[in-house]
C-alpha cells in the first residue's frame, strides 16, 4: 500500500509541475521585462524548465456562487503549486462581488452578469472580463408523485415563475409531460434572495422564451412583487427546494448535482427537450456570439443540441494593477484557470470547459493586464 501511495504522490507532484509550466508559459509573455521576478528550475518529467517563482502575495475575491465549486478546487490546486500565494474567494452573489471590486476591497470579482454601469469603475476600459467556465442553470423541482423526469417549455416556465401557473396539474405542465400524472399540489417558486448572476441569466432566458408572460425584464434581483420562497446563494435555493414539497427553483448544475436534486429537461430553441448536461452547455456556448470584451450570452442559443438555460461566468479585475507582486500573482492565477482549470478541474467540479476561439481570446487577454 505504501508503494502505491508513494507512486500516486509522485504522480500528483509531476502533474502539478506540468500545470505550473503550462500556466507560466502564458504568463511569461505577459510579464514583459519585469525585473522583480526570479527564475528557478523545476523538474518536469526529468527535464529542467525555467519558471517564475512568485513572491508572497494575497489575492482576495468574492461574488458568484455559480462558479464557487470551480473556484474552490482551482484555488486548492493553485496553492499546491504556488504556496507563497494565498487566494481566498467568498460567495455572496455576483452583485456583491462587483460592488466589492468597485470599492477595491478585492482583487477580483466572480460574476455571471456583465457590469451595467461602468462609471464607478473608471469606465468600461478600466476592467477586463476573463471567462472561465460555463454550465447549465438547472430547473430543480420537488413534487410528490412525479415518477419521470419532467419537461418544461420556456413558455410554461415563464408562466410558472410569473405566478400565472399555480398548481402542478395545470394543463400547460401536463401538455409538456404527456403520460405523467401530476398532483394538484400548489407550486412554490423558489428564487434567489441576493443579487445574483444566476437570476440575471435565468430571467434573461424567460424573457426570450415568452416575453408576453414574463414582462419583468432581466435583472440580478428577482421581482419582489412575485412572492414565492427564497434562498441565499445557489446553495440556499437548493436547500429550500429540497425541504419544500411542490417547489421549483433555478440552481447551478454543480450545486444541483451535489444536493441530488431532480432536474427537468427544457425545450430549446429548436423544440428539443434537452437535459442539463455539460456537453449541452458547451453546444450553447459554441453557438453564442463573443463580444470584443469577451462577454457573451449563451441563453436560448440556436443550436439543436444546446441546453437553453446555460450560464457564462467571468472573473473581472482591473486592467491596471496597483501592486507588482499582487498583479503578477493574479495573472498567474488567471493563467492557471485558463490552462489546468480547463483540463482537469472544470468537468470534475461540474462545469463545461471553454473551447476554441473563446479560450484563445481569454488566454491572449492576459497580455492586456498592466503590472507596475
Buried (B, 14 or more C-beta within 10 A) or exposed (E): EEEEEEEEEEEEEBBBBBBBBBBBEBBBEBBEEBEEBEEEEBEBEEEEBEBBEBBEBEBBBBBBBBBBBBBBBBBEBBBBBBEEBBBEBBBBBBBBBBBBBBEEEBBBBBBBBBBEEBEEBEEEEEBBBBBBBBBBBBBBBBBEEBEEBBBBBBBBBBBBBBBBBEEBEBEBBBEBBEEBEBBEBEBBBBBBBBBBBBBBBBBBBBBBBBEEBBEBEBBBBBBEEEEBBBBBBBBBBBBBBBEBEBBBBBBBBBBBBBBEBBBBBBBBBEEBBBBBBBEBBBBBBBBBEBEEBBBBBBBBBEBEBBBBBBBBBBBBBBBBBEEBBBBBBBBBBBBBBBBBBBEBBBEEBBBBBBEEEBBEBBBBBBBEBEBE
